[in-house]
């Protein structure tokens, strides 16, 4: 009986791990950056012996088989970005949490001890990674906006000689369109909260990342058409590598 239970447990773990989408690797001057899409806006990056979680969401099961985080990036206050329950399930023993001040205000006192506030326009360095907070907000700007300017952060991360942009929840704002020398970008596209695929592709064609990943593409009416996004981008610039990955397979 004990043997059967052990085999069942191993099979369950294997199935859960098999659900992880395939990881990508980006060469940098200080070793490969491994990119693991996970769930909606959630990803894990591993580089130079460090593990970075972005917007951890969906419970600790989402990160099964992935090392505990050295660094956590949080973009905004909403539950699919700042998921206090998931953070409470994770091993945060060595983690540094980088987040906007509005997010840190919502943290428990214990979690605040691990948090570093970063506001729009600020740059800090943690674990040999340069982190610049980029505005993320809805257009047109209004007091009733779901994502007002100044509250949340997108991020540009520097891994050796490579730059990675994580958009957070945003429209195709001037600050995004003005970005330069981005090697890989994660760009949101879900209505009614962020952009549609036309606005997202227009922004991408302006700042021209070498690689772009559509992510955060589940909205009120289902999943955005990422294939159509890829087609629009490549009709405008064939040199941009549009990588379609499954961000919704982990249950």
C-alpha positions as CSV (number, residue, x, y, z in Angstrom):
1,X,0.0,0.0,0.0
2,X,2.8,2.4,0.9
3,X,4.5,1.7,-2.4
4,X,1.3,2.4,-4.3
5,X,0.9,5.7,-2.5
6,X,4.5,6.7,-3.2
7,X,4.0,5.9,-6.9
8,X,0.8,7.9,-7.0
9,X,2.5,10.9,-5.4
10,X,5.4,10.7,-7.9
11,X,2.9,10.5,-10.8
12,X,1.0,13.5,-9.5
13,X,4.2,15.5,-9.2
14,X,5.2,14.5,-12.7
15,X,1.9,15.5,-14.2
16,X,2.0,18.9,-12.4
17,X,5.5,19.6,-13.7
18,X,4.6,18.5,-17.2
19,X,2.0,21.3,-17.3
20,X,4.8,23.9,-17.2
21,X,5.2,25.6,-20.6
22,X,8.6,25.2,-22.1
23,X,11.2,27.7,-20.9
24,X,13.2,30.0,-23.3
25,X,16.8,31.1,-23.0
26,X,18.3,34.5,-23.8
27,X,22.1,34.8,-24.0
28,X,23.6,37.5,-21.9
29,X,27.1,38.7,-21.2
30,X,26.9,37.0,-17.8
31,X,25.3,33.7,-18.7
32,X,21.9,32.6,-20.0
33,X,18.6,34.2,-18.8
34,X,16.0,31.5,-18.6
35,X,12.4,32.7,-19.1
36,X,9.6,30.5,-17.8
37,X,6.0,31.6,-18.6
38,X,3.7,30.5,-15.9
39,X,0.2,32.0,-15.4
40,X,-1.4,35.2,-16.8
41,X,1.1,37.9,-15.7
42,X,3.3,35.5,-13.7
43,X,6.7,34.3,-14.9
44,X,10.0,33.0,-13.4
45,X,13.3,34.2,-14.6
46,X,16.6,32.5,-13.7
47,X,20.0,34.1,-14.3
48,X,23.4,34.0,-12.8
49,X,22.3,31.7,-10.0
50,X,19.3,33.9,-9.1
51,X,15.6,33.2,-9.4
52,X,13.2,36.1,-10.0
53,X,9.4,35.9,-9.8
54,X,7.2,38.5,-11.5
55,X,3.7,39.0,-10.1
56,X,3.5,35.6,-8.4
57,X,-0.2,34.5,-8.6
58,X,-2.2,31.3,-8.4
59,X,-0.8,29.6,-5.4
60,X,2.6,27.9,-4.6
61,X,1.6,25.1,-6.9
62,X,2.3,27.4,-9.8
63,X,6.0,27.4,-8.9
64,X,6.4,23.6,-8.3
65,X,9.8,22.5,-9.5
66,X,11.1,26.1,-9.6
67,X,13.7,27.4,-7.0
68,X,12.6,29.7,-4.2
69,X,12.8,33.4,-5.3
70,X,15.7,35.6,-4.6
71,X,13.8,38.6,-6.0
72,X,10.1,39.3,-6.5
73,X,8.8,42.0,-8.7
74,X,5.2,43.3,-8.2
75,X,3.6,45.7,-10.7
76,X,0.3,46.8,-9.1
77,X,-2.3,46.4,-6.3
78,X,-4.8,44.1,-8.1
79,X,-5.0,40.5,-7.1
80,X,-3.6,39.0,-10.3
81,X,-0.4,41.0,-9.6
82,X,-0.2,41.4,-5.8
83,X,-1.5,38.1,-4.5
84,X,-1.0,38.1,-0.8
85,X,-2.2,34.6,-0.4
86,X,0.3,33.2,-2.9
87,X,3.1,35.2,-1.3
88,X,2.1,33.7,2.0
89,X,2.5,30.2,0.6
90,X,5.9,30.8,-0.9
91,X,9.3,30.4,0.7
92,X,10.4,34.0,1.0
93,X,13.3,33.3,3.3
94,X,15.9,35.0,1.0
95,X,13.5,37.1,-1.1
96,X,13.7,40.8,-1.8
97,X,10.4,42.2,-2.9
98,X,10.5,45.2,-5.3
99,X,7.1,46.9,-5.6
100,X,5.4,50.3,-6.0
101,X,4.7,52.2,-2.7
102,X,0.9,51.6,-3.2
103,X,1.5,47.9,-3.1
104,X,3.7,48.0,-0.1
105,X,1.0,49.9,1.8
106,X,-1.2,46.8,1.5
107,X,1.4,44.4,2.8
108,X,1.6,42.8,6.2
109,X,4.2,44.3,8.6
110,X,6.2,41.1,8.2
111,X,6.2,41.3,4.4
112,X,7.1,45.0,4.5
113,X,10.4,44.1,6.1
114,X,11.4,42.4,2.8
115,X,10.0,45.1,0.5
116,X,11.9,47.8,-1.4
117,X,9.7,50.7,-2.7
118,X,10.3,51.9,-6.2
119,X,8.3,54.6,-7.9
120,X,7.9,55.5,-11.6
121,X,11.2,56.8,-13.0
122,X,13.4,55.4,-10.3
123,X,16.3,52.9,-10.9
124,X,17.8,50.6,-8.3
125,X,20.2,47.7,-8.4
126,X,19.6,44.4,-6.6
127,X,21.5,41.1,-7.0
128,X,23.5,42.7,-9.9
129,X,20.2,43.4,-11.8
130,X,19.4,47.0,-12.7
131,X,15.7,47.7,-12.2
132,X,14.0,50.7,-13.6
133,X,10.3,51.4,-12.8
134,X,8.4,52.5,-16.0
135,X,5.0,54.1,-15.7
136,X,2.0,51.9,-16.5
137,X,-1.5,53.4,-16.8
138,X,-4.7,53.6,-18.9
139,X,-5.4,56.1,-21.6
140,X,-7.2,58.4,-21.7
141,X,-6.2,59.4,-18.2
142,X,-9.0,60.0,-15.7
143,X,-9.6,60.0,-12.0
144,X,-11.8,56.9,-12.4
145,X,-9.2,54.9,-14.3
146,X,-8.6,51.3,-13.2
147,X,-4.9,51.9,-13.6
148,X,-4.0,55.6,-12.9
149,X,-0.6,57.0,-13.7
150,X,1.9,56.8,-10.9
151,X,0.4,53.9,-8.9
152,X,1.8,50.8,-10.7
153,X,5.1,50.0,-12.3
154,X,6.2,48.4,-15.4
155,X,9.9,47.4,-15.2
156,X,13.0,47.4,-17.4
157,X,15.5,44.9,-16.1
158,X,19.1,44.8,-17.1
159,X,20.7,41.3,-17.1
160,X,24.4,41.8,-18.1
161,X,24.1,43.3,-21.6
162,X,20.4,42.5,-22.2
163,X,17.4,44.5,-21.3
164,X,13.9,43.0,-20.5
165,X,10.7,45.0,-20.3
166,X,7.7,43.9,-18.3
167,X,4.7,46.1,-19.2
168,X,2.3,45.5,-16.3
169,X,-1.3,46.6,-16.9
170,X,-1.1,49.6,-19.3
171,X,-2.2,51.2,-22.5
172,X,0.2,52.0,-25.3
173,X,1.6,54.9,-23.4
174,X,4.3,57.3,-24.7
175,X,6.7,56.0,-22.1
176,X,6.4,52.5,-23.6
177,X,6.7,53.7,-27.2
178,X,9.8,55.7,-26.3
179,X,11.7,52.7,-25.0
180,X,15.0,51.9,-26.7
181,X,17.2,48.8,-27.1
182,X,14.8,46.3,-25.5
183,X,15.9,42.7,-26.1
184,X,12.8,41.0,-24.8
185,X,9.4,42.5,-23.9
186,X,6.3,41.2,-22.2
187,X,3.3,43.1,-23.4
188,X,-0.2,42.9,-22.0
189,X,-3.3,42.8,-24.1
190,X,-6.7,42.2,-22.6
191,X,-9.9,44.3,-22.7
192,X,-11.3,46.2,-21.0
193,X,-8.4,46.5,-18.6
194,X,-5.4,47.2,-20.9
195,X,-4.9,47.2,-24.7
196,X,-6.5,45.4,-27.6
197,X,-4.1,43.7,-30.0
198,X,-4.1,46.7,-32.4
199,X,-3.0,49.1,-29.8
200,X,-0.5,46.6,-28.4
201,X,1.0,45.9,-31.9
202,X,1.2,49.6,-32.6
203,X,3.2,50.2,-29.5
204,X,5.5,47.3,-30.2
205,X,6.2,48.6,-33.7
206,X,7.2,51.9,-32.2
207,X,9.7,50.6,-29.6
208,X,10.8,47.6,-31.6
209,X,12.0,45.0,-29.1
210,X,14.0,42.2,-30.6
211,X,11.6,39.7,-29.0
212,X,8.1,40.2,-27.8
213,X,5.9,37.9,-25.7
214,X,2.2,38.6,-25.6
215,X,1.2,37.9,-22.0
216,X,-1.7,38.9,-19.6
217,X,-4.1,38.3,-22.5
218,X,-7.2,36.9,-20.8
219,X,-9.9,39.5,-20.5
220,X,-13.7,39.6,-19.8
221,X,-14.5,37.9,-23.2
222,X,-11.8,35.2,-23.1
223,X,-8.3,35.2,-24.6
224,X,-7.0,37.8,-27.0
225,X,-6.1,36.7,-30.5
226,X,-2.3,36.5,-30.1
227,X,-1.9,34.9,-33.6
228,X,-3.5,38.0,-35.1
229,X,-1.2,40.2,-32.9
230,X,1.8,38.3,-34.3
231,X,0.6,38.8,-37.8
232,X,0.1,42.6,-37.4
233,X,3.5,43.0,-35.8
234,X,5.3,41.0,-38.5
235,X,3.5,42.7,-41.3
236,X,5.0,45.9,-39.9
237,X,8.4,44.6,-39.0
238,X,9.5,41.0,-39.9
239,X,12.6,41.4,-37.7
240,X,10.6,41.4,-34.4
241,X,10.5,37.8,-33.0
242,X,7.0,37.4,-31.7
243,X,6.9,34.4,-29.3
244,X,3.5,32.9,-28.5
245,X,3.6,30.9,-25.3
246,X,0.8,29.3,-23.3
247,X,0.2,31.3,-20.1
248,X,-3.0,29.5,-19.1
249,X,-2.2,25.8,-19.0
250,X,-1.3,25.6,-15.3
251,X,-4.4,24.6,-13.3
